[in-house]
């Protein structure tokens, strides 16, 4: 992956795209023919096709993080150095590298890691570009100007990067995303600024997609008061909590049946853990007071879509909400997640997973 990043970066650097008034990612697309041949020579024809989306990799001796400033400025890969990708990435990254961005655009299943504004119920309420979605209080799709539009890559180093989104005419927000590898931790810091001439109210919503087969652990103190489960209308059965984990004060969905459901959680501590592909994926965040989170949401939310009859299909979303805030014109707010990926060679069961988590000294265990 390092060769891939170095080639992508050197192509942009050699022409100094900004001095010609061009963005690096647009240059890469325009030069797709010669660039694709170079990639094909290095990695094969399939890799050349996959590189229609510009990617960069931050790496140190512990971790690797791959991202793109395009398609909403999203994460496409995270792992221990040399490990398998822990993020679930859709074929749309290869098949639809240049989506239409308008108030009529639909959802494109790129997946990976993305930032949304919250609450979901307000996504289309405060805009005049799509009257139908506003009047119906649409909760889907997400704002295309947030999740599909290209960001500007402002800084790029071996272990850190910054990119800035355009201001969204749907939400009024402009996002600045900063990634930094700090030893065994990847720090995600997101700043959201109000670019309207009037106040807006939103939260910052981290959404990380992983395999539905990943085994999940979220600390919960009171399963009656701190957890709400919602199944989707097409599902005939209610979603269930894994009883072996709930006895330990930890949440995961019960697996084995077709599941399409969402959990809204007031976490007992600021972390989410998932075991997958021989790794422990840990997301840490600042625990917030319940009344700072919009009542429609939970500070932690987990969406699971899984069909045992279709291996490899489905998805699990690990979501974290920052406090819901009002922003005056020009005012900004910030939120942060800290990611760790650790090699895991223990037993693939609750007892083995719990021993690994306890060694990290996490609160709530």
C-alpha positions as CSV (number, residue, x, y, z in Angstrom):
1,X,0.0,0.0,0.0
2,X,2.9,2.4,0.6
3,X,4.0,2.1,-3.1
4,X,0.4,2.9,-4.1
5,X,0.3,6.0,-1.9
6,X,3.7,7.2,-3.0
7,X,2.7,7.0,-6.7
8,X,-0.6,8.8,-6.1
9,X,1.2,11.6,-4.2
10,X,4.1,12.0,-6.6
11,X,1.8,12.3,-9.6
12,X,0.1,15.3,-7.9
13,X,3.3,16.7,-6.7
14,X,5.2,16.6,-10.0
15,X,2.7,19.0,-11.6
16,X,2.0,21.1,-8.5
17,X,-1.7,21.1,-9.2
18,X,-2.6,24.0,-7.0
19,X,-0.2,26.3,-8.9
20,X,-2.1,25.5,-12.1
21,X,-5.4,26.2,-10.3
22,X,-6.4,22.5,-10.3
23,X,-7.1,20.1,-7.5
24,X,-4.9,17.0,-7.2
25,X,-7.8,14.6,-7.3
26,X,-9.2,16.2,-10.5
27,X,-5.7,15.9,-12.1
28,X,-5.6,12.2,-11.3
29,X,-8.9,11.7,-12.9
30,X,-8.0,13.6,-16.0
31,X,-4.8,11.6,-16.3
32,X,-6.6,8.3,-15.8
33,X,-5.1,6.8,-19.0
34,X,-1.4,7.1,-18.3
35,X,-1.9,6.9,-14.5
36,X,-3.9,3.7,-14.9
37,X,-1.2,2.1,-17.1
38,X,1.4,2.9,-14.4
39,X,-0.8,1.3,-11.7
40,X,-1.5,-1.7,-14.0
41,X,2.2,-2.3,-14.4
42,X,2.8,-2.2,-10.6
43,X,-0.3,-4.0,-9.3
44,X,-2.3,-5.4,-12.3
45,X,-5.2,-4.1,-14.3
46,X,-7.8,-4.5,-11.4
47,X,-5.8,-2.3,-9.2
48,X,-5.7,0.4,-11.8
49,X,-9.5,0.4,-12.0
50,X,-9.7,0.7,-8.3
51,X,-7.6,3.8,-8.3
52,X,-10.1,6.0,-10.0
53,X,-10.7,7.4,-6.4
54,X,-7.6,9.1,-5.1
55,X,-6.3,7.5,-1.9
56,X,-3.6,8.3,0.6
57,X,-2.2,6.1,3.4
58,X,-0.9,7.2,6.8
59,X,1.4,4.6,8.3
60,X,3.8,4.0,11.2
61,X,5.2,0.9,12.8
62,X,1.9,0.1,14.5
63,X,-1.0,1.2,12.3
64,X,-2.2,1.9,8.8
65,X,-5.0,4.2,7.8
66,X,-6.1,4.8,4.2
67,X,-8.5,7.6,3.2
68,X,-9.7,9.6,0.2
69,X,-10.5,13.3,0.0
70,X,-13.1,12.4,-2.6
71,X,-16.6,10.8,-2.2
72,X,-17.3,12.8,1.0
73,X,-13.7,12.6,2.4
74,X,-13.9,9.2,3.9
75,X,-11.8,6.4,5.5
76,X,-11.3,3.3,3.4
77,X,-8.9,1.2,5.4
78,X,-7.7,0.7,9.0
79,X,-5.6,-2.1,10.5
80,X,-2.5,-3.0,12.4
81,X,0.5,-2.4,10.2
82,X,0.4,-5.2,7.6
83,X,-3.0,-6.5,8.7
84,X,-6.3,-7.0,6.9
85,X,-8.6,-4.0,6.5
86,X,-11.1,-3.7,9.4
87,X,-13.4,-1.3,7.5
88,X,-16.3,-2.5,5.3
89,X,-15.9,-0.8,1.9
90,X,-18.5,-1.1,-0.8
91,X,-17.9,-2.0,-4.5
92,X,-19.3,1.5,-5.3
93,X,-15.9,2.9,-4.5
94,X,-14.6,1.2,-7.6
95,X,-17.8,1.3,-9.7
96,X,-19.0,4.9,-9.0
97,X,-15.9,7.0,-8.3
98,X,-17.5,10.3,-9.5
99,X,-21.1,10.5,-8.1
100,X,-23.5,13.2,-9.0
101,X,-23.7,15.8,-6.1
102,X,-27.0,17.6,-5.9
103,X,-30.0,17.9,-3.6
104,X,-31.7,15.1,-5.6
105,X,-28.8,12.6,-5.2
106,X,-29.5,9.3,-3.6
107,X,-27.5,7.1,-1.3
108,X,-24.3,5.5,-2.7
109,X,-23.0,2.5,-0.6
110,X,-19.4,3.5,-0.4
111,X,-19.4,2.6,3.4
112,X,-16.0,3.0,5.1
113,X,-15.8,5.8,7.7
114,X,-17.8,9.0,7.2
115,X,-19.1,11.9,9.2
116,X,-22.8,12.8,9.3
117,X,-24.6,15.7,11.0
118,X,-27.2,14.8,13.6
119,X,-30.0,14.4,14.4
120,X,-31.2,12.3,11.5
121,X,-34.7,13.7,11.7
122,X,-33.4,17.2,10.8
123,X,-31.4,16.2,7.8
124,X,-33.6,17.8,5.2
125,X,-35.6,20.3,7.3
126,X,-33.4,23.3,7.0
127,X,-32.9,23.7,3.3
128,X,-34.7,25.0,0.2
129,X,-33.1,23.0,-2.5
130,X,-35.3,19.9,-2.3
131,X,-38.9,20.9,-1.2
132,X,-40.1,17.3,-1.3
133,X,-37.6,16.0,1.2
134,X,-38.1,19.1,3.4
135,X,-41.9,18.7,3.5
136,X,-41.7,15.0,4.2
137,X,-39.1,15.4,6.9
138,X,-37.0,12.8,5.0
139,X,-34.6,10.8,7.1
140,X,-32.9,9.3,4.1
141,X,-30.6,9.7,2.2
142,X,-27.9,11.6,4.0
143,X,-26.9,15.1,2.8
144,X,-25.1,14.5,-0.6
145,X,-23.0,17.6,-0.1
146,X,-21.6,16.0,3.1
147,X,-21.2,12.4,2.0
148,X,-20.6,12.6,-1.7
149,X,-18.8,16.0,-2.5
150,X,-15.0,16.1,-2.7
151,X,-13.0,17.7,0.1
152,X,-9.8,19.7,-0.4
153,X,-6.7,17.9,0.8
154,X,-4.8,20.7,2.7
155,X,-1.9,18.9,4.3
156,X,-0.5,15.4,3.9
157,X,2.5,13.9,5.7
158,X,3.6,10.3,6.6
159,X,1.5,10.2,9.7
160,X,-1.0,13.1,9.5
161,X,-3.4,14.8,7.1
162,X,-6.0,17.5,7.0
163,X,-8.9,18.0,4.5
164,X,-11.7,20.5,4.3
165,X,-15.2,20.0,2.8
166,X,-17.2,22.5,0.9
167,X,-19.9,24.2,3.0
168,X,-23.1,22.3,2.6
169,X,-26.2,24.2,1.3
170,X,-28.3,21.6,3.0
171,X,-26.9,21.8,6.6
172,X,-24.8,25.0,6.5
173,X,-21.8,23.1,7.9
174,X,-18.3,23.0,6.6
175,X,-16.2,20.1,8.0
176,X,-12.5,20.0,8.7
177,X,-11.1,16.5,9.3
178,X,-7.7,16.0,10.8
179,X,-6.1,12.5,11.1
180,X,-3.0,11.9,13.1
181,X,-1.1,8.7,14.0
182,X,0.1,9.0,17.5
183,X,2.0,5.8,18.4
184,X,-0.6,3.0,18.6
185,X,-3.5,5.4,18.2
186,X,-5.2,7.1,15.3
187,X,-6.7,10.4,16.3
188,X,-9.7,11.6,14.3
189,X,-10.6,15.2,15.0
190,X,-13.5,16.8,13.2
191,X,-14.4,20.5,13.3
192,X,-17.8,21.7,12.0
193,X,-18.3,25.4,11.2
194,X,-21.5,27.2,10.5
195,X,-21.2,28.9,7.2
196,X,-24.7,30.3,7.1
197,X,-25.8,33.9,8.0
198,X,-28.1,32.5,10.6
199,X,-27.8,30.0,13.5
200,X,-27.9,26.3,13.0
201,X,-28.2,23.3,15.4
202,X,-26.4,20.0,14.8
203,X,-24.1,17.4,16.3
204,X,-21.1,15.7,14.8
205,X,-21.8,12.0,14.1
206,X,-19.0,9.5,13.5
207,X,-20.1,6.5,11.5
208,X,-17.6,3.6,11.1
209,X,-18.7,0.5,9.0
210,X,-17.3,-2.9,9.7
211,X,-18.1,-6.5,8.9
212,X,-21.4,-7.8,10.4
213,X,-19.4,-10.8,11.5
214,X,-17.3,-8.7,13.9
215,X,-17.9,-9.5,17.5
216,X,-19.0,-6.4,19.4
217,X,-18.6,-5.1,23.0
218,X,-20.2,-1.9,24.3
219,X,-20.3,-1.2,28.1
220,X,-23.9,-0.7,29.3
221,X,-24.8,-0.2,33.0
222,X,-28.6,-0.4,32.8
223,X,-30.0,-2.5,30.0
224,X,-33.5,-1.3,30.8
225,X,-32.8,2.4,31.0
226,X,-29.7,2.9,28.8
227,X,-30.5,0.7,25.8
228,X,-33.3,1.0,23.1
229,X,-33.6,-1.5,20.3
230,X,-35.5,-0.8,17.1
231,X,-36.1,-3.3,14.4
232,X,-36.9,-2.3,10.9
233,X,-40.5,-2.8,9.6
234,X,-39.7,-5.6,7.2
235,X,-38.3,-7.8,10.0
236,X,-40.8,-10.1,11.6
237,X,-38.8,-10.8,14.7
238,X,-37.5,-8.4,17.4
239,X,-33.8,-7.9,17.7
240,X,-32.2,-9.6,20.6
241,X,-29.3,-8.9,23.0
242,X,-26.6,-11.4,23.3
243,X,-27.3,-12.9,26.8
244,X,-23.8,-14.1,27.5
245,X,-22.4,-10.5,27.1
246,X,-25.3,-8.7,28.7
247,X,-24.7,-10.7,31.9
248,X,-21.2,-9.0,31.9
249,X,-22.6,-5.5,31.3
250,X,-21.7,-5.6,27.7
251,X,-23.8,-5.2,24.6
252,X,-23.9,-7.1,21.3
253,X,-26.7,-8.2,19.2
254,X,-27.6,-11.9,19.4
255,X,-26.5,-13.5,16.1
256,X,-27.6,-16.5,14.1
257,X,-30.8,-15.2,12.6
258,X,-31.6,-12.6,9.9
259,X,-31.1,-9.2,11.7
260,X,-31.8,-5.7,10.6
261,X,-32.0,-3.5,13.7
262,X,-30.5,-0.5,15.5
263,X,-29.4,-0.1,19.1
264,X,-29.4,3.3,20.8
265,X,-27.1,3.3,23.8
266,X,-26.1,5.5,26.7
267,X,-22.7,3.9,27.2
268,X,-21.2,3.2,30.7
269,X,-17.8,4.2,29.4
270,X,-16.3,5.9,26.3
271,X,-15.4,2.9,24.1
272,X,-16.6,0.4,21.6
273,X,-14.6,-2.8,20.8
274,X,-14.9,-5.2,17.9
275,X,-13.0,-8.4,17.2
276,X,-12.5,-9.3,13.6
277,X,-9.8,-10.5,11.2
278,X,-7.3,-11.4,13.9
279,X,-7.5,-7.9,15.4
280,X,-9.1,-6.0,18.2
281,X,-10.5,-2.7,16.9
282,X,-11.1,-0.2,19.7
283,X,-12.9,3.1,19.2
284,X,-12.5,5.5,22.2
285,X,-14.3,8.8,22.8
286,X,-15.2,11.3,25.5
287,X,-18.3,10.1,27.4
288,X,-21.0,12.8,27.4
289,X,-23.9,13.7,29.8
290,X,-27.1,12.2,28.5
291,X,-28.8,15.6,28.2
292,X,-26.1,16.8,25.8
293,X,-27.1,14.2,23.2
294,X,-30.1,14.9,21.0
295,X,-33.1,12.9,22.4
296,X,-33.6,11.3,19.0
297,X,-30.2,9.7,19.2
298,X,-27.9,7.8,21.6
299,X,-24.3,8.7,22.2
300,X,-23.5,5.3,20.8
301,X,-25.6,3.7,18.1
302,X,-25.1,0.3,16.4
303,X,-26.8,-0.7,13.2
304,X,-26.6,-4.3,12.2
305,X,-27.8,-5.8,9.0
306,X,-26.9,-9.5,8.6
307,X,-28.3,-12.5,6.8
308,X,-26.7,-15.8,7.7
309,X,-27.8,-17.2,4.3
310,X,-25.8,-14.6,2.5
311,X,-22.2,-14.8,3.8
312,X,-20.2,-11.6,3.1
313,X,-23.3,-9.5,2.8
314,X,-24.6,-7.0,5.3
315,X,-22.9,-4.4,7.5
316,X,-22.4,-3.2,11.0
317,X,-22.2,0.5,11.8
318,X,-20.4,1.7,14.9
319,X,-21.7,5.2,15.5
320,X,-20.8,7.9,18.0
321,X,-22.6,11.2,18.5
322,X,-21.0,14.4,20.0
323,X,-23.1,16.9,21.9
324,X,-25.9,18.6,20.0
325,X,-25.1,22.3,19.8
326,X,-26.4,25.6,18.4
327,X,-23.8,27.5,16.3
328,X,-24.0,31.2,15.5
329,X,-22.8,32.3,12.1
330,X,-19.1,31.5,11.8
331,X,-19.0,29.6,15.1
332,X,-17.6,26.0,15.1
333,X,-17.6,22.9,17.3
334,X,-15.2,19.9,17.4
335,X,-15.3,16.3,18.4
336,X,-12.7,13.5,18.5
337,X,-12.5,9.7,18.2
338,X,-9.3,7.7,19.0
339,X,-8.8,4.4,17.2
340,X,-6.6,1.5,18.1
341,X,-6.0,-1.8,16.2
342,X,-4.2,-4.5,18.1
343,X,-3.2,-8.0,16.9
344,X,-5.3,-10.7,18.6
345,X,-4.3,-14.3,18.7
346,X,-6.5,-15.4,21.6
347,X,-9.5,-17.6,21.7
348,X,-12.4,-16.4,19.5
349,X,-15.0,-16.5,22.3
350,X,-16.4,-14.1,25.0
351,X,-13.9,-15.3,27.6
352,X,-10.9,-14.7,25.4
353,X,-12.1,-11.4,24.2
354,X,-12.8,-10.2,27.7
355,X,-9.3,-11.1,28.8
356,X,-7.9,-9.0,26.0
357,X,-10.1,-6.0,26.9
358,X,-9.3,-6.3,30.6
359,X,-5.6,-6.1,29.8
360,X,-6.2,-2.6,28.3
361,X,-7.5,-1.3,31.6
362,X,-10.8,0.0,30.1
363,X,-13.4,1.6,32.3
364,X,-16.7,-0.2,32.5
365,X,-15.3,-3.8,32.8
